[in-house]
Amino acid sequence: MGWYADNADPDNFFSPLLSCNALASNSNEARWCNLQFDRLIQRAKQTTDQQQRKQLYHQVEELLQSKMPIVPLAHAQQLLLTQTDIEGVKLSTFGSISFNHAEKVSPQEQE
């Protein structure tokens, strides 16, 4: 099974893949349901305090490490090759390539 997050929020991984609610949608392939885990992610989703969210998601990760409902095997590393006369091409944090600011530069501009 693979997973590709479509936004940078930690909940984009935890809820769809491991929550008890995800059992009904069949996205929880581990078939794991833990009420303590669900309570922690629910609290983390409801707070806007970033320090508190960080602490709660840290507890979520510790719980996952102790229960091991899944075993992450690999994480993709992205590479981007470009030409020297093209600037502004960026790898997105979501895995896509952004050409929003891409432009061709003359040899004089490269120096």
C-alpha positions in Angstrom: 0.0 0.0 0.0 1.2 3.5 -0.7 0.0 6.9 0.3 0.5 10.3 -1.1 -0.6 13.2 1.0 -2.5 16.0 -0.8 -1.9 18.6 1.8 0.7 19.3 4.5 -1.5 18.7 7.6 -0.5 15.7 9.7 -4.1 14.6 9.8 -4.0 14.0 6.1 -2.1 10.8 6.9 -3.5 9.7 10.3 -7.3 10.0 9.9 -7.7 8.5 6.4 -5.3 5.6 7.0 -5.7 4.6 10.7 -8.8 6.1 12.3 -11.7 3.9 13.4 -14.0 6.0 11.0 -11.7 5.0 8.1 -12.7 1.4 8.6 -16.1 2.1 7.0 -14.6 3.7 3.9 -12.0 0.9 3.6 -9.1 3.3 3.6 -7.9 1.8 6.9 -6.2 -1.2 5.3 -4.5 -2.1 8.6 -8.1 -2.7 10.0 -6.8 -1.2 13.2 -9.1 0.8 15.5 -7.8 2.4 18.7 -10.0 4.8 20.6 -7.0 6.5 22.3 -5.5 7.2 18.9 -8.9 8.6 17.6 -9.2 10.8 20.7 -5.7 12.2 20.2 -6.2 13.0 16.5 -9.6 14.5 17.2 -8.1 16.8 19.8 -5.2 17.7 17.5 -7.7 18.6 14.7 -9.8 20.8 16.9 -7.0 23.0 18.3 -5.5 26.0 16.6 -2.6 26.2 19.0 0.4 24.9 17.0 2.5 23.9 20.0 -0.4 21.9 21.4 -1.1 20.3 18.0 2.6 19.4 17.8 2.5 17.8 21.2 -0.7 15.8 20.4 0.7 14.5 17.1 3.9 13.5 18.9 1.7 11.5 21.3 0.0 10.0 18.2 3.3 8.9 16.8 4.4 7.4 20.1 1.2 5.4 20.3 1.7 4.2 16.7 5.3 3.2 17.5 4.2 1.2 20.5 1.3 -0.6 18.8 2.8 -0.9 15.3 -0.4 -1.2 13.2 1.6 -0.4 10.2 5.3 -0.6 9.3 6.6 2.2 7.0 9.0 0.7 4.6 10.2 3.5 2.4 9.8 7.2 1.7 10.3 8.5 -1.8 13.0 11.0 -2.5 12.3 13.5 -5.3 14.8 14.8 -7.8 14.5 17.6 -10.3 16.8 18.1 -13.2 16.7 21.3 -15.2 18.6 23.1 -17.9 21.0 25.9 -16.9 18.9 28.4 -19.0 15.7 27.6 -17.2 15.0 29.1 -13.7 12.1 29.1 -11.3 11.0 25.4 -11.7 10.3 24.1 -8.2 9.3 20.8 -6.6 6.1 21.2 -4.6 5.9 19.9 -1.0 3.0 17.9 -2.3 5.1 16.0 -4.9 4.2 17.9 -8.1 6.4 20.2 -10.2 5.5 23.9 -10.2 6.2 25.8 -13.4 4.4 29.0 -12.1 7.6 31.0 -12.0 9.6 29.1 -14.7 11.3 31.3 -17.3 14.0 30.9 -19.8 17.0 33.2 -19.2 19.6 34.4 -21.6 23.3 33.5 -21.1 24.0 37.1 -19.8 21.4 36.7 -17.1 22.9 33.4 -15.9 26.1 35.1 -14.7 
